[in-house]
Amino acid sequence: MQYCGPDGDLVAIQCIQADLDQGVLTIALNRPGQRNAVNVALSLEMEKLLQSVGFDPAVRVVVLRGEGAGFCAGMDTQDFFDASRRDEMALRAARESANNWRVRLLRLLPQPVIAMVHGFCNGGALAMLESCDIVLAADDTKFSMSDIDGGEFPQGPLAKSVSQMMSPRAARYYALSGQPFNGREAERNGVASRSLPASELEQETYTLAREFVGKDAIALQFTKQTLQHVDAMSWDGVLDYTAAKFAELRALQAGRPSARAAAVDSFLSGKSKPGLGG
């Protein structure tokens, strides 16, 4: 079913396709003729879409994918920098929009986000992956960041994302050499969570997405938030933060069915026996 947002105001999107099916929202980059490169129109649409998704309880998990032959060929840089198309203020606003959804909105969605990557994933598209919680890639996907071959260097979200995902050695090797790597290598160097045969990628992605739909939505959100924040905290800060978040979790879950309550009821009724193979 086409997703129109909680207020029904997303019917005019064209550069992306959004479909909601039993809690799973699939967002597809929909410029296959341009290898799904991110242009200004796509950025503005994605920004508006993600702002709606974050507040919609009907969306339990997000799958990000590309239409056609691959995931995304990166940024349509000319569209963001060509002064013959837009004045300087409009270009600056467009670049901020692109950074906003890739760096902030996608990362901060309360729902789990799974990237399903096939075909190719180039340049600035890697920044999207770093903002996703899980990245499932086809073994034969071709990843690359070839800025160096054009006499340039990784900039903006790409520079930060690569340094966050990859080991320092891997980041320097691929950024300095411009060498491509496949899905299996992406798993080894931290870009992908798992690499799978291309024939299994879609089924595995949606099986995982449906598993998330069955989990406690607040617990999923707090898991995301905790893992995003604790890396910058001291050990004592982590203990205090997680204690406070757990108290908040219990308060929010009070009075409604939850995964924790179901597990306790199952144990008390003898249906499950943790630690005893039950």
C-alpha positions in Angstrom: 0.0 0.0 0.0 1.4 3.4 -0.9 2.5 5.3 2.1 1.1 8.8 2.4 2.2 9.7 5.9 0.0 10.0 9.0 -1.5 13.2 7.6 -1.8 12.0 4.0 0.4 14.7 2.7 3.0 12.6 0.8 1.0 11.6 -2.3 3.1 13.8 -4.6 6.5 12.2 -4.1 8.2 11.1 -7.3 11.9 10.5 -6.8 11.2 7.9 -4.0 8.6 5.3 -3.6 7.2 4.5 -0.2 5.0 1.4 0.6 3.7 0.3 4.0 2.8 -3.4 4.6 1.8 -4.5 8.1 4.2 -2.2 9.9 7.1 -2.5 7.4 7.7 0.7 5.4 9.8 0.2 2.3 11.5 3.4 1.0 12.9 2.9 -2.4 15.2 5.4 -4.2 13.3 5.6 -7.4 15.5 7.1 -10.1 16.7 3.9 -11.9 17.4 5.8 -15.1 20.0 7.9 -13.2 21.2 4.9 -11.1 19.2 6.3 -8.2 21.7 9.2 -7.7 20.6 11.6 -5.1 19.5 14.9 -6.6 17.9 18.0 -5.0 14.3 16.8 -5.6 15.0 13.4 -4.0 16.6 15.1 -1.0 13.7 17.4 -0.4 11.2 14.5 -0.7 13.3 12.2 1.6 13.5 15.0 4.2 9.8 15.5 4.2 9.1 11.7 4.3 11.5 11.0 7.2 10.0 13.8 9.3 6.6 12.1 9.0 7.8 8.6 9.5 9.5 9.4 12.9 6.1 10.3 14.4 4.0 7.6 12.8 3.2 4.6 15.1 1.9 2.6 12.2 5.5 2.3 10.9 7.4 -0.3 13.0 10.5 -0.8 10.8 12.0 0.8 7.7 13.6 -0.9 4.8 15.7 1.3 2.5 16.5 0.0 -0.9 17.1 1.1 -4.5 14.9 0.5 -7.6 16.3 -1.1 -10.7 19.9 -2.4 -11.1 21.4 -1.1 -7.9 21.1 0.7 -4.6 22.5 4.2 -5.3 25.3 5.7 -7.4 25.9 8.5 -4.9 25.3 12.2 -5.2 24.3 14.1 -8.3 26.9 16.8 -7.4 26.1 19.0 -10.3 22.5 19.4 -9.2 23.8 20.7 -5.8 26.5 23.0 -7.0 25.5 24.3 -10.5 24.8 28.0 -10.2 23.1 28.0 -13.6 20.3 25.9 -12.1 19.7 27.7 -8.8 21.0 30.8 -7.0 23.5 30.3 -4.3 21.1 30.5 -1.4 18.9 27.8 -3.0 22.0 25.6 -3.6 23.1 26.0 0.1 19.6 25.0 1.2 19.6 22.0 -1.1 23.0 20.8 0.3 21.7 21.3 3.9 18.6 19.2 3.0 20.8 16.4 1.7 23.0 16.4 4.8 20.0 16.7 7.1 18.2 13.5 6.0 21.4 11.4 5.6 23.1 12.5 8.8 20.3 13.4 11.2 16.8 12.3 10.2 17.6 8.8 9.0 19.9 8.1 11.9 17.5 9.4 14.5 14.4 7.6 13.4 13.0 5.7 16.4 12.3 2.7 14.2 15.0 0.2 13.2 16.2 0.9 9.7 17.5 -1.9 7.4 19.4 -1.1 4.2 19.0 -3.7 1.5 21.9 -3.1 -0.9 22.3 -4.7 -4.3 24.1 -4.0 -7.6 26.1 -0.9 -6.7 26.6 1.5 -3.9 28.9 4.4 -4.6 30.3 7.5 -2.9 27.8 9.5 -0.9 25.5 6.5 -0.7 27.9 5.0 1.9 26.8 7.8 4.2 23.2 6.5 4.1 24.4 3.1 5.2 26.2 4.4 8.2 22.9 6.0 9.4 21.1 2.7 9.1 21.0 0.2 11.9 21.5 -2.9 9.8 23.0 -3.3 6.3 22.3 -6.4 4.4 24.2 -6.6 1.1 24.3 -9.0 -1.9 27.7 -10.7 -2.2 28.2 -9.3 -5.7 27.4 -5.7 -4.8 30.1 -3.3 -6.0 30.9 -0.7 -3.4 33.3 2.2 -4.2 34.4 5.7 -3.2 36.5 6.9 -6.1 36.9 10.6 -5.3 40.6 10.2 -5.5 40.4 9.2 -9.1 38.9 12.5 -10.0 41.5 14.4 -8.1 39.2 15.0 -5.1 38.7 13.5 -1.6 35.8 12.2 0.5 33.8 15.1 1.8 30.9 15.9 4.2 28.9 12.9 5.5 31.0 10.4 3.4 34.2 11.3 5.2 32.7 10.9 8.7 30.7 7.8 7.8 33.6 5.9 6.3 35.7 6.7 9.4 32.9 5.4 11.6 32.1 2.2 9.8 35.5 0.9 8.7 38.7 0.2 10.6 41.3 3.0 10.1 43.4 0.7 7.9 40.4 -0.2 5.6 39.2 3.4 5.4 42.6 4.6 4.3 43.1 1.8 1.8 39.8 2.2 0.0 39.8 6.1 0.1 43.4 6.4 -1.0 43.3 3.7 -3.7 39.7 4.2 -5.0 39.6 0.4 -5.3 36.0 -1.1 -5.3 35.0 -3.9 -2.9 32.2 -6.4 -3.0 29.6 -7.4 -0.4 31.7 -10.0 1.3 34.5 -7.5 1.7 31.9 -4.9 2.9 31.0 -7.3 5.7 34.6 -7.8 6.7 35.4 -4.1 6.7 32.3 -3.0 8.7 30.2 -1.4 5.9 27.7 -4.3 5.9 26.2 -6.2 8.8 25.9 -9.3 6.6 26.6 -10.3 3.0 24.3 -12.8 1.3 23.8 -14.4 -2.1 21.9 -12.0 -4.3 19.1 -14.6 -4.6 18.5 -14.6 -0.9 18.9 -10.9 -0.1 15.3 -9.7 -0.4 13.8 -12.7 1.5 16.3 -12.4 4.3 15.7 -8.6 4.6 12.0 -8.9 4.9 12.1 -11.9 7.2 14.3 -9.8 9.6 11.9 -6.8 9.2 8.9 -8.8 10.1 10.8 -10.1 13.2 11.2 -6.5 14.3 7.5 -5.8 13.9 6.9 -8.5 16.5 9.2 -6.9 19.1 8.4 -4.2 21.6 8.6 -0.9 19.7 9.7 1.1 22.7 12.4 -1.4 23.6 13.7 -1.3 20.0 13.8 2.5 20.2 15.6 2.6 23.5 18.1 0.0 22.2 18.9 2.3 19.2 19.2 5.3 21.5 21.4 3.5 24.0 23.9 2.2 21.4 24.0 5.7 19.8 24.9 7.5 23.0 27.0 5.2 25.2 30.1 5.2 23.1 30.7 8.9 24.1 30.0 8.3 27.8 32.1 7.2 30.7 31.4 3.9 32.4 29.7 5.6 35.3 27.7 7.7 32.8 26.6 4.6 31.0 25.4 3.0 34.3 23.4 6.1 35.2 22.0 6.6 31.7 20.8 3.0 31.2 19.3 2.9 34.7 17.3 6.0 33.9 16.3 4.8 30.5 15.1 1.4 32.0 12.9 3.3 34.5 11.5 5.3 31.6 10.9 2.1 29.6 9.0 0.4 32.5 6.9 3.6 32.9 6.0 3.7 29.2 5.2 0.0 29.1 3.0 0.1 32.2 -0.6 -0.8 31.6 -0.1 -2.3 28.1 1.1 -5.7 26.8 4.9 -5.8 26.4 7.5 -8.3 25.4 8.9 -8.3 29.0 5.5 -8.8 30.5 4.7 -11.7 28.1 8.1 -13.3 29.0 7.4 -13.1 32.7 3.9 -14.5 32.3 5.2 -17.3 30.3 7.8 -18.2 32.9 5.3 -18.0 35.8 2.9 -20.2 34.0 5.6 -22.8 33.3 5.5 -22.4 29.5 9.1 -21.3 29.3 12.1 -22.2 31.5 15.0 -20.0 30.7 18.4 -21.7 31.1 16.8 -25.2 30.9 16.3 -25.4 27.2 12.7 -24.1 27.3 
